[in-house]
């Protein structure tokens, strides 16, 4: 009874200011917090939102440019707490098989234990490095979501041509890559170089700039195979 009362009080107070529910130490991201914000649990680092907050809305904006409902297979690189999986299943009614790759065991644990990702069927979580997973695998996907940050920066390996070309190899004809970046932390030359790799590979590239005032999204579309 007392626990329920405290939770209801915290939920009300969270509309006024964030309530920290728990803190964990990640070897990759440093301290990460589960906070209650406007009645919802979110996952944050010291300087950025990782899941179930503004980031969820950023990726949802990109997904509105993709025919999500017709996708049969989705690869998520950088699962975090799994908010994009919730978005796919609940907001876009996507029933596709989802393969979610996350290198940080703390994130995998929180996704399952705190954010209850197991409530969604057809989701396979793999604890692995995303670059190694791309190069080692051969299966292809209709949609690849890339949302890989260490705190608020994309590690260089995930902007390198080798990785970007690997994404293309893992994409089905007519498939999409949705790649998330933060404007303030990614050099514009690197941003343009990512576009160039995919353009040279024959993909068409759309840019959604200044999403939520913080992010730029790249959406690359593979051509369909001619009959």
N, C-alpha and C positions, 0 to 999 in steps of 0.2 A: 504494500500500500504506500509506504513512504517512498519507495523507489519510483512508483508511478507518479506520485505528486512532484518529486524532484524533476522527473523527465518533462512533465507538462509545464512546469515553471521554466525550465531551460528552453523548451520549445518556444514559449511565449517571448522570453527575453532575447532569443536568437533573431527576432525581427528588429531588435534595437541594436544589437551588436553580436559578433560571432562568439559562440560558446565552445571552448576547447573540450572535447570529450576524451581524447587520448592522444598520446604522442609516441612515436616509434622512431628507432634509429635505423636508417638505411645506409648501407655501406656506399651506395652510389649517389644518393641524393641528400644525405645528411638527415637532420630531423624532419620527419613528416608528421602532419597532424590530421586527425579526424576532427572536424569542426562541425558544429550545428549552425547553419546559416539560413535564416528565413524558413525554419522548420525542417530543413533537409540536411542530411549528413553530406559533407564534402570532404575531399582529400586535398590537402595543401602542403607545399613546402614553405620554407621561410619567406620566399619571394614570389611564388607563383601558385596558381591553382593547377592541380594535376587531374582531378576527376570530379564530376558531379557538381560543377560550378560554372563559371563563365566559359571554360573550355568546352563543356558539353554543348553550349549554344553555338560556339564557333564551328565545331564539326557538323552540327545539325544544319548550319547555313550551307556548308559545302555539299552535304548529302542531298539538299534540295535540288542540286544541279545534276543529280545522277538518277537514272531510273532504278531506284533501289528495289522496288517490289519485284522486278523481273530477274534480279540477280540470284543465281543458284549457289554461289560459293563466295565467301568473303574471307580475306586474310587481313587481320589487324596486327600491325607491328607497333609495339609500344602500348600495351593494354592499359597500364596504370591500374586504377581501381575498377576499370571496366565500364565507365559511363557510356562510351560509344556503343557498346553492346546493348545496353539498356535502350539507348536512342534507336538503334536499328530495330529492335524487337517491338518496342512500345510505341514510338512515334511514327516509324515508317512501316510497321507491320511486316518487317522482313523475316521470312521463314528460312532463309538460306543457311546452309552449313557455315559456321564461323570457326575459323582457326585463329586463336589469339596467342601471340608470342610476347612474352615479357621476361626480361633478364633478371629483374630484381625480385628475389623471393619474398621480401616484405610486401611488395605490391600484389603478388599472387595471393599471399595469405589474406591481405585486407580485402581483395576482390571477392574471395570466397567466404571469409568469416564475417566481415563487417557489412559488405555491400551485397552479399547473398547472390552472387552471380550464378550459383548452381540452380537457381530457380528457372533459368532459361535452358530449354532443351536444344540439342544440336550445336553446343559450344564446346570446343576442344581447346583447353589451355595448355600451352607448352612453355616451360621455363627454359629459355635459351636466348642467346645473343641473336638479334634480328639479322645482322649481316651474315653470320654463319648459317642461319636457317635458310636464308634466301639462296645462298650459294650451294648448300648441300642438297636442297630439295629439288624435285622435278614437277610436282603437281602444279596445276595452273588454276587461276581464280578469275572470277568475273569482276571483282572489286578488291583493290588493295588499299587499305588505309594506313598511312604512315604518320605516326604521331609520337616521334621519338625525341625526348628531351632529357638531359641531365640538368635538373632544376629548370632553367629557362633557355638553355642552349642546345643546339643539335650537334652532337659529336661529329667531327669531320668525316669519319668513315661513312656516315649516312648521307653525305653530300658528294661523295666521290663518284666519278663516272662508273667505276666497277659495280658499285652497289646499285646505282640508278639503272644501269643496263640490266642488272640482275632482276630488278623489278619488272622490266619489260619482258624478259624471258619467262617470267612466272605469270604473265597476264594472258588471259584468253582473248581471241579475236573479238573486237567490240567491247573489250573490258575497259575499266576505269582505274586510274590511280588518283587518290585524294591525298595530298601531301601538305601537312600543316607546318607553318613557320611563324616565328614571332618577329615582327618588323624591327624591333629595336636591337635584336641580338644576332640577326643573320645579315652578313655583308651583302649589299645589293649585287656585287659582282658574282658572288656564289649563287644568289637567287637566280640571276640571269643564266648562269652556267647550267643549273639544273634544267631550266627550260630548254636550253640548247641541246643537251644530251637527248632529251625525249623527242624534240623536233627532228633531229638528225636520224633518230630511230624510226621515224614515220608516224609518230603520234601527234595528234593535235592537242594544243595546250591552252587552257583557259586560266586566267588569273582573277581571283577575287581579292581585291585589295582592301586593307584597313577594316577587316571584319571585326566588329566590336571595338574598333579603335586600336587594336593591338596586333592582330594577326593578318598574314597574307596566306591564301590557300592556292595551291596549284592543282588543277584538275586536268589530267592527261588521259586522252581517249585513244585506244588502239583501233586501227581500221578493221572493218569486217573482212572476212575472206571472200574473195570474188567467187561466184558460182562457176 
